[in-house]
Amino acid sequence: MRQIATALIGTLLIGSTSSAKGLAPATPQMLELGKSLYATNCLACHGEKGDGNGPAGKMMKPKPREFASADFKNGATPEGIFKSISEGLPGTAMAPFAKKLSDEERTSLAHYVLKLRGK
């Protein structure tokens, strides 16, 4: 009974941003939202093109992630990037955004980051 309740709660928490394989697939609307959120929350560190050369990022050690060719700590998938955005990355300046941005917003950002990467 407890396992069923846990599964049901997990399903309710994931809501509409999840599909059977993970996060909802990217749509043009999600990418537009991701672009806007990126400009507000990410550009200062990661740079306009995701090259890790934003004005604030130039002073950071380690440097912010460069999306085009660098490895991602949690994988170069929407789910891995969502996890990094949600939880942050200990030992870096990457802060967690789970309390600041909704699931939909973090999903949109994850897809936009992959678009900057060229995937």
MMTF fields as JSON, N, C-alpha, C and O atoms, coordinates in Angstrom:
{
  "mmtfVersion": "1.0.0",
  "mmtfProducer": "UNKNOWN",
  "numBonds": 475,
  "numAtoms": 476,
  "numGroups": 119,
  "numChains": 1,
  "numModels": 1,
  "chainsPerModel": [1],
  "groupsPerChain": [119],
  "chainIdList": ["A"],
  "bondAtomList": [4, 2, 8, 6, 12, 10, 16, 14, 20, 18, 24, 22, 28, 26, 32, 30, 36, 34, 40, 38, 44, 42, 48, 46, 52, 50, 56, 54, 60, 58, 64, 62, 68, 66, 72, 70, 76, 74, 80, 78, 84, 82, 88, 86, 92, 90, 96, 94, 100, 98, 104, 102, 108, 106, 112, 110, 116, 114, 120, 118, 124, 122, 128, 126, 132, 130, 136, 134, 140, 138, 144, 142, 148, 146, 152, 150, 156, 154, 160, 158, 164, 162, 168, 166, 172, 170, 176, 174, 180, 178, 184, 182, 188, 186, 192, 190, 196, 194, 200, 198, 204, 202, 208, 206, 212, 210, 216, 214, 220, 218, 224, 222, 228, 226, 232, 230, 236, 234, 240, 238, 244, 242, 248, 246, 252, 250, 256, 254, 260, 258, 264, 262, 268, 266, 272, 270, 276, 274, 280, 278, 284, 282, 288, 286, 292, 290, 296, 294, 300, 298, 304, 302, 308, 306, 312, 310, 316, 314, 320, 318, 324, 322, 328, 326, 332, 330, 336, 334, 340, 338, 344, 342, 348, 346, 352, 350, 356, 354, 360, 358, 364, 362, 368, 366, 372, 370, 376, 374, 380, 378, 384, 382, 388, 386, 392, 390, 396, 394, 400, 398, 404, 402, 408, 406, 412, 410, 416, 414, 420, 418, 424, 422, 428, 426, 432, 430, 436, 434, 440, 438, 444, 442, 448, 446, 452, 450, 456, 454, 460, 458, 464, 462, 468, 466, 472, 470],
  "bondOrderList": [1, 1, 1, 1, 1, 1, 1, 1, 1, 1, 1, 1, 1, 1, 1, 1, 1, 1, 1, 1, 1, 1, 1, 1, 1, 1, 1, 1, 1, 1, 1, 1, 1, 1, 1, 1, 1, 1, 1, 1, 1, 1, 1, 1, 1, 1, 1, 1, 1, 1, 1, 1, 1, 1, 1, 1, 1, 1, 1, 1, 1, 1, 1, 1, 1, 1, 1, 1, 1, 1, 1, 1, 1, 1, 1, 1, 1, 1, 1, 1, 1, 1, 1, 1, 1, 1, 1, 1, 1, 1, 1, 1, 1, 1, 1, 1, 1, 1, 1, 1, 1, 1, 1, 1, 1, 1, 1, 1, 1, 1, 1, 1, 1, 1, 1, 1, 1, 1],
  "groupList": [{"groupName": "MET", "atomNameList": ["N", "CA", "C", "O"], "elementList": ["N", "C", "C", "O"], "formalChargeList": [0, 0, 0, 0], "bondAtomList": [1, 0, 2, 1, 3, 2], "bondOrderList": [1, 1, 2], "singleLetterCode": "M", "chemCompType": "L-PEPTIDE LINKING"}, {"groupName": "ARG", "atomNameList": ["N", "CA", "C", "O"], "elementList": ["N", "C", "C", "O"], "formalChargeList": [0, 0, 0, 0], "bondAtomList": [1, 0, 2, 1, 3, 2], "bondOrderList": [1, 1, 2], "singleLetterCode": "R", "chemCompType": "L-PEPTIDE LINKING"}, {"groupName": "GLN", "atomNameList": ["N", "CA", "C", "O"], "elementList": ["N", "C", "C", "O"], "formalChargeList": [0, 0, 0, 0], "bondAtomList": [1, 0, 2, 1, 3, 2], "bondOrderList": [1, 1, 2], "singleLetterCode": "Q", "chemCompType": "L-PEPTIDE LINKING"}, {"groupName": "ILE", "atomNameList": ["N", "CA", "C", "O"], "elementList": ["N", "C", "C", "O"], "formalChargeList": [0, 0, 0, 0], "bondAtomList": [1, 0, 2, 1, 3, 2], "bondOrderList": [1, 1, 2], "singleLetterCode": "I", "chemCompType": "L-PEPTIDE LINKING"}, {"groupName": "ALA", "atomNameList": ["N", "CA", "C", "O"], "elementList": ["N", "C", "C", "O"], "formalChargeList": [0, 0, 0, 0], "bondAtomList": [1, 0, 2, 1, 3, 2], "bondOrderList": [1, 1, 2], "singleLetterCode": "A", "chemCompType": "L-PEPTIDE LINKING"}, {"groupName": "THR", "atomNameList": ["N", "CA", "C", "O"], "elementList": ["N", "C", "C", "O"], "formalChargeList": [0, 0, 0, 0], "bondAtomList": [1, 0, 2, 1, 3, 2], "bondOrderList": [1, 1, 2], "singleLetterCode": "T", "chemCompType": "L-PEPTIDE LINKING"}, {"groupName": "LEU", "atomNameList": ["N", "CA", "C", "O"], "elementList": ["N", "C", "C", "O"], "formalChargeList": [0, 0, 0, 0], "bondAtomList": [1, 0, 2, 1, 3, 2], "bondOrderList": [1, 1, 2], "singleLetterCode": "L", "chemCompType": "L-PEPTIDE LINKING"}, {"groupName": "GLY", "atomNameList": ["N", "CA", "C", "O"], "elementList": ["N", "C", "C", "O"], "formalChargeList": [0, 0, 0, 0], "bondAtomList": [1, 0, 2, 1, 3, 2], "bondOrderList": [1, 1, 2], "singleLetterCode": "G", "chemCompType": "PEPTIDE LINKING"}, {"groupName": "SER", "atomNameList": ["N", "CA", "C", "O"], "elementList": ["N", "C", "C", "O"], "formalChargeList": [0, 0, 0, 0], "bondAtomList": [1, 0, 2, 1, 3, 2], "bondOrderList": [1, 1, 2], "singleLetterCode": "S", "chemCompType": "L-PEPTIDE LINKING"}, {"groupName": "LYS", "atomNameList": ["N", "CA", "C", "O"], "elementList": ["N", "C", "C", "O"], "formalChargeList": [0, 0, 0, 0], "bondAtomList": [1, 0, 2, 1, 3, 2], "bondOrderList": [1, 1, 2], "singleLetterCode": "K", "chemCompType": "L-PEPTIDE LINKING"}, {"groupName": "PRO", "atomNameList": ["N", "CA", "C", "O"], "elementList": ["N", "C", "C", "O"], "formalChargeList": [0, 0, 0, 0], "bondAtomList": [1, 0, 2, 1, 3, 2], "bondOrderList": [1, 1, 2], "singleLetterCode": "P", "chemCompType": "L-PEPTIDE LINKING"}, {"groupName": "GLU", "atomNameList": ["N", "CA", "C", "O"], "elementList": ["N", "C", "C", "O"], "formalChargeList": [0, 0, 0, 0], "bondAtomList": [1, 0, 2, 1, 3, 2], "bondOrderList": [1, 1, 2], "singleLetterCode": "E", "chemCompType": "L-PEPTIDE LINKING"}, {"groupName": "TYR", "atomNameList": ["N", "CA", "C", "O"], "elementList": ["N", "C", "C", "O"], "formalChargeList": [0, 0, 0, 0], "bondAtomList": [1, 0, 2, 1, 3, 2], "bondOrderList": [1, 1, 2], "singleLetterCode": "Y", "chemCompType": "L-PEPTIDE LINKING"}, {"groupName": "ASN", "atomNameList": ["N", "CA", "C", "O"], "elementList": ["N", "C", "C", "O"], "formalChargeList": [0, 0, 0, 0], "bondAtomList": [1, 0, 2, 1, 3, 2], "bondOrderList": [1, 1, 2], "singleLetterCode": "N", "chemCompType": "L-PEPTIDE LINKING"}, {"groupName": "CYS", "atomNameList": ["N", "CA", "C", "O"], "elementList": ["N", "C", "C", "O"], "formalChargeList": [0, 0, 0, 0], "bondAtomList": [1, 0, 2, 1, 3, 2], "bondOrderList": [1, 1, 2], "singleLetterCode": "C", "chemCompType": "L-PEPTIDE LINKING"}, {"groupName": "HIS", "atomNameList": ["N", "CA", "C", "O"], "elementList": ["N", "C", "C", "O"], "formalChargeList": [0, 0, 0, 0], "bondAtomList": [1, 0, 2, 1, 3, 2], "bondOrderList": [1, 1, 2], "singleLetterCode": "H", "chemCompType": "L-PEPTIDE LINKING"}, {"groupName": "ASP", "atomNameList": ["N", "CA", "C", "O"], "elementList": ["N", "C", "C", "O"], "formalChargeList": [0, 0, 0, 0], "bondAtomList": [1, 0, 2, 1, 3, 2], "bondOrderList": [1, 1, 2], "singleLetterCode": "D", "chemCompType": "L-PEPTIDE LINKING"}, {"groupName": "PHE", "atomNameList": ["N", "CA", "C", "O"], "elementList": ["N", "C", "C", "O"], "formalChargeList": [0, 0, 0, 0], "bondAtomList": [1, 0, 2, 1, 3, 2], "bondOrderList": [1, 1, 2], "singleLetterCode": "F", "chemCompType": "L-PEPTIDE LINKING"}, {"groupName": "VAL", "atomNameList": ["N", "CA", "C", "O"], "elementList": ["N", "C", "C", "O"], "formalChargeList": [0, 0, 0, 0], "bondAtomList": [1, 0, 2, 1, 3, 2], "bondOrderList": [1, 1, 2], "singleLetterCode": "V", "chemCompType": "L-PEPTIDE LINKING"}],
  "groupTypeList": [0, 1, 2, 3, 4, 5, 4, 6, 3, 7, 5, 6, 6, 3, 7, 8, 5, 8, 8, 4, 9, 7, 6, 4, 10, 4, 5, 10, 2, 0, 6, 11, 6, 7, 9, 8, 6, 12, 4, 5, 13, 14, 6, 4, 14, 15, 7, 11, 9, 7, 16, 7, 13, 7, 10, 4, 7, 9, 0, 0, 9, 10, 9, 10, 1, 11, 17, 4, 8, 4, 16, 17, 9, 13, 7, 4, 5, 10, 11, 7, 3, 17, 9, 8, 3, 8, 11, 7, 6, 10, 7, 5, 4, 0, 4, 10, 17, 4, 9, 9, 6, 8, 16, 11, 11, 1, 5, 8, 6, 4, 15, 12, 18, 6, 9, 6, 1, 7, 9],
  "groupIdList": [1, 2, 3, 4, 5, 6, 7, 8, 9, 10, 11, 12, 13, 14, 15, 16, 17, 18, 19, 20, 21, 22, 23, 24, 25, 26, 27, 28, 29, 30, 31, 32, 33, 34, 35, 36, 37, 38, 39, 40, 41, 42, 43, 44, 45, 46, 47, 48, 49, 50, 51, 52, 53, 54, 55, 56, 57, 58, 59, 60, 61, 62, 63, 64, 65, 66, 67, 68, 69, 70, 71, 72, 73, 74, 75, 76, 77, 78, 79, 80, 81, 82, 83, 84, 85, 86, 87, 88, 89, 90, 91, 92, 93, 94, 95, 96, 97, 98, 99, 100, 101, 102, 103, 104, 105, 106, 107, 108, 109, 110, 111, 112, 113, 114, 115, 116, 117, 118, 119],
  "secStructList": [7, 2, 2, 2, 2, 2, 2, 2, 2, 2, 2, 2, 2, 2, 4, 4, 4, 3, 3, 6, 6, 3, 3, 7, 7, 7, 7, 2, 2, 2, 2, 2, 2, 2, 2, 2, 2, 2, 2, 2, 2, 6, 2, 2, 2, 2, 7, 6, 6, 1, 1, 1, 7, 7, 6, 6, 4, 4, 4, 7, 1, 1, 7, 7, 7, 7, 6, 6, 6, 1, 7, 7, 6, 6, 7, 1, 1, 2, 2, 2, 2, 2, 2, 2, 2, 2, 2, 7, 7, 6, 6, 1, 1, 7, 7, 7, 7, 6, 6, 6, 1, 7, 2, 2, 2, 2, 2, 2, 2, 2, 2, 2, 2, 2, 2, 2, 2, 6, 7],
  "xCoordList": [0.821, 0.0, 0.867, 0.578, 1.928, 2.813, 3.486, 3.65, 3.876, 4.508, 3.544, 3.944, 2.288, 1.284, 1.096, 1.018, 1.023, 0.866, 2.07, 1.914, 3.265, 4.477, 4.479, 4.818, 4.107, 4.047, 3.019, 3.263, 1.865, 0.82, 1.268, 1.046, 1.894, 2.398, 3.449, 3.439, 4.357, 5.377, 4.756, 5.21, 3.72, 3.032, 2.384, 2.453, 1.755, 1.113, 2.135, 1.886, 3.278, 4.308, 4.923, 5.222, 5.115, 5.716, 4.764, 5.194, 3.49, 2.475, 2.667, 3.16, 2.28, 2.239, 3.596, 3.701, 4.631, 5.933, 6.667, 7.78, 6.075, 6.76, 6.029, 4.802, 6.792, 6.21, 6.738, 7.476, 6.374, 6.814, 8.336, 8.88, 9.033, 10.494, 11.191, 12.419, 10.481, 11.114, 10.376, 9.149, 11.101, 10.492, 9.706, 9.955, 8.754, 7.967, 8.897, 9.903, 8.584, 9.418, 9.344, 8.367, 10.385, 10.46, 9.399, 9.124, 8.818, 7.899, 8.427, 9.249, 7.984, 8.416, 8.101, 8.883, 6.966, 6.592, 7.546, 7.938, 7.912, 8.853, 10.214, 10.846, 10.658, 11.956, 11.947, 12.953, 10.837, 10.724, 10.766, 11.446, 10.035, 10.07, 11.484, 11.995, 12.115, 13.483, 14.455, 15.335, 14.296, 15.161, 15.004, 15.992, 13.774, 13.508, 14.076, 14.707, 13.854, 14.379, 15.904, 16.532, 16.491, 17.948, 18.514, 19.493, 17.893, 18.368, 18.335, 19.225, 17.324, 17.154, 18.029, 18.571, 18.168, 18.779, 20.149, 20.868, 20.532, 21.719, 22.78, 23.974, 22.35, 23.233, 24.432, 25.538, 24.234, 25.332, 26.534, 27.677, 26.275, 27.376, 27.759, 28.937, 26.757, 27.019, 27.204, 27.628, 26.9, 27.067, 25.88, 25.094, 25.761, 24.637, 24.517, 23.411, 25.654, 25.655, 25.926, 26.063, 26.004, 26.294, 27.752, 28.085, 28.626, 30.054, 30.806, 32.025, 30.063, 30.694, 31.414, 32.143, 31.222, 31.941, 31.037, 31.249, 30.031, 29.193, 29.989, 31.04, 29.526, 30.278, 30.627, 31.745, 29.701, 29.98, 30.816, 31.626, 30.619, 31.318, 32.807, 33.556, 33.25, 34.679, 35.502, 36.704, 34.853, 35.572, 35.428, 36.0, 34.685, 34.387, 35.407, 35.955, 35.64, 36.475, 35.758, 35.561, 35.366, 35.537, 34.627, 33.606, 35.02, 34.223, 32.861, 32.731, 31.855, 30.542, 30.632, 31.502, 29.727, 29.668, 29.577, 28.797, 30.368, 30.318, 29.506, 29.925, 28.351, 27.383, 27.746, 27.362, 28.457, 28.674, 29.489, 29.161, 30.538, 31.398, 31.722, 32.204, 31.467, 31.829, 30.874, 29.707, 31.381, 30.544, 29.655, 30.039, 28.48, 27.568, 27.651, 27.691, 27.678, 27.834, 26.757, 27.044, 25.515, 24.402, 23.94, 22.853, 24.757, 24.424, 23.817, 23.143, 24.055, 23.574, 22.201, 21.982, 21.29, 19.909, 19.015, 19.449, 17.783, 16.878, 16.768, 16.747, 16.699, 16.572, 17.826, 17.722, 18.996, 20.243, 20.415, 20.837, 20.091, 20.203, 19.154, 19.444, 17.946, 16.888, 17.381, 17.173, 18.031, 18.566, 19.603, 19.575, 20.517, 21.533, 20.893, 21.288, 19.913, 19.215, 18.468, 18.479, 17.83, 17.019, 17.858, 17.55, 18.927, 19.711, 20.972, 21.571, 21.391, 22.671, 23.799, 23.56, 25.027, 26.191, 27.152, 27.82, 27.226, 28.132, 29.569, 30.028, 30.253, 31.641, 31.779, 32.888, 30.637, 30.638, 29.702, 29.057, 29.637, 28.721, 27.304, 26.414, 27.09, 25.768, 24.825, 24.919, 23.908, 22.942, 21.73, 21.442, 21.02, 19.787, 18.645, 18.511, 17.838, 16.714, 15.36, 14.337, 15.33, 14.066, 13.05, 11.85, 13.495, 12.567, 12.26, 11.287, 13.072, 12.89, 12.063, 11.285, 12.222, 11.551, 10.66, 10.992, 9.531, 8.608, 9.194, 10.193, 8.567, 8.983, 8.933, 9.857, 7.871, 7.727, 8.851, 9.399, 9.189, 10.256, 11.609, 12.396, 11.88, 13.153, 13.223, 14.293, 12.087, 12.036, 12.327, 13.093, 11.721, 11.946, 13.406, 13.983, 14.0, 15.42, 16.301, 17.253, 15.992, 16.787, 16.769, 17.808, 15.609, 15.515, 16.248, 16.878, 16.17, 16.86, 18.389, 19.099, 18.875, 20.312, 20.761, 21.821, 19.963, 20.315, 20.266, 21.051, 19.361, 19.324, 20.602, 21.161, 21.068, 22.344, 23.493, 24.449, 23.401, 24.432, 24.414, 25.41, 23.281, 23.163, 22.507, 22.678, 21.754, 21.067, 19.579, 18.827],
  "yCoordList": [-1.188, 0.0, 1.255, 2.219, 1.237, 2.393, 2.672, 3.83, 1.604, 1.772, 2.397, 3.229, 2.009, 2.585, 4.064, 4.883, 4.409, 5.805, 6.627, 7.745, 6.08, 6.784, 7.005, 8.094, 5.989, 6.114, 7.147, 7.927, 7.164, 8.125, 9.543, 10.447, 9.748, 11.076, 11.521, 12.675, 10.627, 10.963, 11.369, 12.32, 10.655, 10.988, 12.354, 13.137, 12.653, 13.958, 15.09, 16.161, 14.859, 15.894, 16.172, 17.322, 15.136, 15.309, 16.047, 16.902, 15.735, 16.467, 16.43, 15.445, 17.5, 17.531, 17.763, 17.688, 18.038, 18.274, 16.977, 17.003, 15.877, 14.61, 13.726, 13.755, 12.952, 11.944, 10.594, 10.521, 9.536, 8.206, 8.098, 7.357, 8.809, 8.725, 9.822, 9.803, 10.757, 11.832, 13.13, 13.17, 14.184, 15.502, 15.594, 14.863, 16.51, 16.761, 17.163, 17.832, 16.769, 17.172, 18.679, 19.33, 19.213, 20.654, 21.055, 20.33, 22.219, 22.843, 24.24, 24.744, 24.874, 26.254, 27.193, 28.095, 26.981, 27.828, 27.608, 28.559, 26.354, 26.061, 26.697, 27.243, 26.623, 27.198, 28.717, 29.303, 29.358, 30.81, 31.159, 32.103, 30.394, 30.618, 30.372, 31.153, 29.292, 28.991, 30.105, 30.45, 30.669, 31.771, 32.982, 33.605, 33.309, 34.442, 34.19, 35.07, 32.999, 32.654, 32.623, 33.026, 32.149, 32.11, 33.532, 33.781, 34.452, 35.84, 36.429, 37.193, 36.082, 36.621, 35.922, 36.573, 34.604, 33.817, 33.223, 32.862, 33.113, 32.333, 33.109, 32.835, 34.057, 34.763, 35.415, 35.391, 35.992, 36.695, 35.788, 36.241, 34.517, 33.577, 32.793, 32.701, 32.229, 31.322, 32.027, 31.394, 33.313, 34.06, 33.915, 32.975, 34.85, 34.894, 33.628, 33.16, 33.077, 31.898, 30.605, 29.544, 30.689, 29.494, 29.093, 27.922, 30.068, 29.784, 29.887, 29.721, 30.164, 30.267, 31.571, 31.711, 32.538, 33.81, 34.992, 36.089, 34.776, 35.884, 36.837, 36.455, 38.066, 39.052, 38.57, 38.795, 37.92, 37.418, 36.136, 35.881, 35.336, 34.064, 34.191, 33.268, 35.326, 35.521, 35.496, 35.231, 35.773, 35.832, 34.557, 34.462, 33.588, 32.39, 31.283, 31.113, 30.539, 29.346, 28.268, 28.439, 27.187, 26.912, 27.776, 28.286, 27.93, 28.707, 28.048, 26.832, 28.841, 28.263, 27.319, 27.463, 26.371, 25.377, 26.046, 26.978, 25.573, 25.965, 24.878, 23.721, 25.234, 24.227, 23.485, 22.325, 24.1, 23.493, 22.207, 21.247, 22.169, 20.988, 20.374, 19.243, 21.092, 20.574, 19.48, 19.462, 18.566, 17.528, 18.162, 19.134, 17.601, 18.055, 17.088, 15.873, 17.615, 16.789, 15.71, 14.585, 16.048, 15.103, 14.574, 14.006, 14.757, 14.247, 15.306, 16.222, 15.182, 16.139, 15.716, 15.579, 15.517, 15.171, 16.214, 16.89, 16.353, 17.291, 16.97, 17.876, 15.686, 15.294, 15.64, 16.113, 15.409, 15.726, 17.218, 17.652, 17.995, 19.446, 19.974, 20.869, 19.432, 19.786, 19.558, 20.398, 18.424, 18.108, 19.144, 19.607, 19.516, 20.515, 21.87, 22.546, 22.258, 23.527, 23.472, 24.438, 22.362, 22.22, 22.196, 22.886, 21.392, 21.141, 21.978, 22.043, 22.625, 23.305, 22.288, 21.083, 22.783, 21.894, 22.26, 23.291, 21.42, 21.699, 21.888, 21.207, 22.816, 23.094, 24.07, 24.372, 24.567, 25.565, 26.704, 26.644, 27.72, 28.834, 28.546, 29.384, 27.363, 27.013, 26.756, 25.74, 27.705, 27.634, 26.794, 26.644, 26.249, 25.521, 26.492, 27.541, 26.128, 26.972, 26.319, 26.832, 25.198, 24.486, 25.354, 25.234, 26.211, 27.055, 28.359, 29.037, 28.711, 29.981, 29.805, 30.689, 28.674, 28.433, 27.193, 26.229, 27.234, 26.098, 24.937, 25.1, 23.773, 22.617, 22.964, 22.638, 23.614, 23.994, 24.935, 24.788, 25.888, 26.826, 26.12, 26.389, 25.226, 24.496, 23.536, 23.328, 22.951, 22.094, 22.917, 22.491, 24.088, 24.977, 25.392, 25.419, 25.712, 26.078, 24.911, 25.101, 23.719, 22.543, 22.356, 22.094, 22.486, 22.338, 23.476, 23.251, 24.684, 25.806, 25.625, 25.931, 25.13, 24.87, 23.855, 24.014, 22.83, 21.864, 22.508, 22.147, 23.45, 24.162, 24.977, 25.016, 25.626, 26.369, 25.417, 25.786, 24.224, 23.211, 22.742, 22.221, 22.929, 22.516, 21.158, 20.488, 20.741, 19.441, 19.638, 18.664],
  "zCoordList": [0.0, 0.0, 0.0, -0.71, 0.798, 0.881, -0.47, -0.854, -1.193, -2.505, -3.495, -4.309, -3.437, -4.332, -4.026, -4.942, -2.75, -2.358, -2.799, -3.291, -2.623, -3.047, -4.552, -5.016, -5.319, -6.779, -7.196, -8.116, -6.528, -6.855, -6.555, -7.361, -5.412, -5.062, -6.063, -6.491, -6.446, -7.443, -8.76, -9.397, -9.177, -10.425, -10.334, -11.282, -9.205, -9.031, -9.012, -9.565, -8.38, -8.312, -9.676, -9.997, -10.478, -11.794, -12.712, -13.487, -12.641, -13.384, -14.873, -15.424, -15.526, -16.988, -17.631, -18.855, -16.863, -17.48, -17.781, -18.306, -17.465, -17.65, -18.644, -18.741, -19.369, -20.244, -19.785, -18.803, -20.475, -20.067, -20.048, -19.229, -20.919, -20.99, -20.187, -20.095, -19.616, -18.866, -19.064, -18.968, -19.337, -19.498, -20.794, -21.754, -20.792, -22.003, -23.137, -22.899, -24.36, -25.495, -25.715, -25.345, -26.318, -26.581, -27.603, -28.559, -27.375, -28.33, -28.61, -27.845, -29.677, -29.929, -28.758, -28.456, -28.106, -26.961, -25.788, -25.112, -25.553, -24.467, -24.742, -23.838, -25.984, -26.33, -26.19, -25.79, -26.51, -26.323, -24.843, -24.441, -24.03, -22.588, -22.066, -21.263, -22.519, -22.098, -22.463, -21.674, -23.66, -24.097, -23.181, -22.792, -22.843, -21.958, -20.561, -19.975, -20.034, -18.713, -18.705, -17.726, -19.788, -19.907, -19.827, -19.122, -20.55, -20.548, -19.145, -18.77, -18.375, -17.028, -15.99, -15.096, -16.102, -15.027, -15.325, -14.393, -16.586, -16.941, -17.718, -17.592, -18.505, -19.438, -18.745, -19.286, -17.565, -16.887, -16.642, -16.683, -16.391, -16.145, -17.399, -17.746, -18.077, -19.195, -20.535, -21.502, -20.616, -21.858, -22.79, -22.676, -23.706, -24.631, -25.467, -25.739, -25.872, -26.739, -25.982, -26.591, -24.649, -23.865, -23.9, -23.722, -24.13, -24.24, -22.909, -22.864, -21.815, -20.5, -20.269, -19.287, -21.163, -21.071, -20.762, -21.279, -19.924, -19.497, -18.63, -18.115, -18.449, -17.668, -16.257, -15.795, -15.572, -14.225, -14.281, -13.389, -15.323, -15.452, -15.646, -15.326, -16.168, -16.422, -15.144, -15.178, -14.01, -12.734, -11.913, -10.827, -12.401, -11.615, -11.832, -12.921, -10.763, -10.827, -10.04, -8.837, -10.647, -12.069, -12.925, -12.462, -14.19, -15.139, -15.334, -15.191, -15.657, -15.963, -17.167, -18.026, -17.205, -18.279, -19.638, -19.83, -20.568, -21.977, -22.653, -22.688, -23.188, -23.614, -24.905, -25.058, -25.817, -27.14, -27.091, -27.789, -26.287, -26.339, -24.982, -24.921, -23.897, -22.578, -22.13, -22.521, -21.305, -20.713, -19.646, -18.995, -19.481, -18.445, -17.265, -17.46, -16.057, -14.845, -14.746, -14.337, -15.12, -14.999, -16.35, -16.455, -17.384, -18.711, -19.611, -19.139, -20.896, -21.895, -22.416, -23.62, -21.472, -21.796, -21.131, -20.198, -21.592, -20.903, -19.404, -18.571, -19.073, -17.671, -16.862, -15.731, -17.431, -16.735, -16.519, -15.447, -17.526, -17.41, -16.433, -15.638, -16.486, -15.537, -14.108, -13.232, -13.88, -12.543, -12.116, -10.976, -13.014, -12.678, -12.369, -11.42, -13.168, -12.939, -11.61, -10.847, -11.338, -10.129, -8.859, -7.887, -8.875, -7.664, -7.554, -6.481, -8.643, -8.642, -8.702, -8.791, -8.651, -8.701, -7.569, -7.634, -6.531, -5.415, -5.901, -6.818, -5.273, -5.633, -6.784, -7.223, -7.278, -8.352, -7.944, -6.897, -8.764, -8.514, -9.015, -8.871, -9.605, -10.114, -8.95, -8.261, -8.748, -7.646, -8.039, -9.226, -7.061, -7.364, -7.682, -7.051, -8.658, -9.063, -8.798, -9.252, -8.072, -7.829, -7.095, -7.345, -6.21, -5.452, -6.178, -5.849, -7.148, -7.872, -9.142, -9.5, -9.824, -11.095, -10.996, -10.306, -11.691, -11.702, -12.507, -13.207, -12.403, -13.203, -14.689, -15.434, -15.116, -16.528, -16.96, -18.052, -16.116, -16.453, -16.533, -17.441, -15.596, -15.617, -16.798, -17.368, -17.164, -18.351, -19.598, -20.463, -19.691, -20.838, -20.928, -22.015, -19.793, -19.766, -20.204, -20.961, -19.738, -20.116, -21.629, -22.235, -22.233, -23.691, -24.405, -25.438, -23.866, -24.497, -24.429, -25.386, -23.298, -23.174, -24.236, -24.841, -24.453, -25.503, -26.887, -27.765, -27.088, -28.362, -28.542, -29.638, -27.477, -27.549, -27.854, -28.538, -27.36, -27.592, -29.051, -29.552, -29.723, -31.1, -31.241, -32.26, -30.224, -30.264, -30.236, -30.263]
}
